[in-house]
Amino acid sequence: MSALALPAAVPALNRHFRFQWEPAQDCYVLLYPEGMVKLNGPAGEILACVDGERDVAAIIACLKARFPEADGIEQDIREFLGDAHEQRWIDYA
């Protein structure tokens, strides 16, 4: 397991991005100087939990409580956080 996937790792939004709900798009988006990334529902829900204070375990617990019917959610969250880190949307403290 990589250090990024460890439950105690704390993700935070990269300072070059702004995360917000965009009513015109009816979804969460990431804004950056060159444009905008429109996020699908699950990606937006995960990033809404990334606050620079919660660790991966707390993010997973929060989303499991919010979506108890979602099987396999833990692996999906870890994979998304890995992808978000590769895209440089998030960093780890």
PLY file of the C-alpha trace (Angstrom):
ply
format ascii 1.0
element vertex 93
property float x
property float y
property float z
element edge 92
property int vertex1
property int vertex2
end_header
0.00 0.00 0.00
1.43 3.38 -0.95
1.80 6.14 1.60
-1.00 8.05 -0.13
-3.44 5.20 0.45
-2.72 4.99 4.17
-5.72 5.76 6.37
-3.78 8.46 8.26
-2.82 10.42 5.11
-4.50 13.86 5.03
-5.45 15.14 1.55
-5.93 18.85 0.89
-7.04 20.72 -2.20
-4.12 22.06 -4.23
-3.95 25.82 -3.69
-4.19 26.43 -7.46
-7.75 25.03 -7.53
-11.02 26.24 -6.08
-13.74 23.69 -5.38
-17.33 24.89 -5.53
-20.91 24.04 -6.46
-21.76 25.53 -9.84
-25.53 26.02 -10.21
-25.29 26.64 -13.97
-23.59 23.23 -14.40
-25.70 21.57 -11.65
-22.57 19.95 -10.24
-19.38 20.52 -8.29
-16.47 21.95 -10.26
-12.79 22.66 -9.78
-11.83 26.11 -11.01
-8.27 26.99 -11.95
-6.69 29.89 -13.85
-6.91 28.17 -17.24
-10.40 26.77 -16.91
-12.77 24.45 -15.10
-13.10 20.73 -14.39
-16.70 19.55 -14.21
-16.91 16.73 -11.64
-19.32 13.81 -11.72
-21.48 13.15 -8.65
-19.17 10.75 -6.77
-16.05 12.85 -7.47
-17.80 15.95 -6.15
-18.97 14.16 -3.01
-15.46 12.89 -2.28
-13.80 16.26 -2.85
-16.45 17.92 -0.67
-14.96 15.88 2.21
-11.37 16.89 1.43
-10.76 19.76 3.84
-7.08 19.41 4.76
-8.05 18.21 8.23
-9.74 14.84 7.70
-7.54 11.87 6.95
-8.43 9.22 4.38
-10.05 7.01 7.04
-12.31 9.87 8.17
-13.28 10.70 4.58
-14.19 7.06 3.97
-16.20 6.91 7.22
-18.06 10.12 6.32
-19.00 8.86 2.87
-19.95 5.37 4.12
-22.34 7.03 6.58
-23.77 9.29 3.86
-24.13 6.46 1.30
-24.64 3.21 3.29
-26.09 1.42 0.25
-22.88 1.87 -1.80
-20.94 -1.41 -1.76
-17.19 -1.25 -2.31
-17.11 2.49 -1.68
-13.81 2.36 0.22
-11.82 1.16 -2.79
-13.57 3.66 -5.07
-12.66 6.53 -2.73
-9.02 5.43 -2.52
-8.80 5.12 -6.31
-10.35 8.54 -6.85
-8.02 10.16 -4.33
-5.10 8.53 -6.17
-6.37 9.87 -9.49
-6.98 13.33 -7.99
-3.42 13.36 -6.68
-2.05 12.35 -10.12
-4.07 15.20 -11.66
-2.58 17.50 -8.98
-6.02 18.46 -7.71
-5.00 17.40 -4.20
-1.80 17.18 -2.19
-1.05 15.24 0.99
0.13 16.81 4.21
0 1
1 2
2 3
3 4
4 5
5 6
6 7
7 8
8 9
9 10
10 11
11 12
12 13
13 14
14 15
15 16
16 17
17 18
18 19
19 20
20 21
21 22
22 23
23 24
24 25
25 26
26 27
27 28
28 29
29 30
30 31
31 32
32 33
33 34
34 35
35 36
36 37
37 38
38 39
39 40
40 41
41 42
42 43
43 44
44 45
45 46
46 47
47 48
48 49
49 50
50 51
51 52
52 53
53 54
54 55
55 56
56 57
57 58
58 59
59 60
60 61
61 62
62 63
63 64
64 65
65 66
66 67
67 68
68 69
69 70
70 71
71 72
72 73
73 74
74 75
75 76
76 77
77 78
78 79
79 80
80 81
81 82
82 83
83 84
84 85
85 86
86 87
87 88
88 89
89 90
90 91
91 92
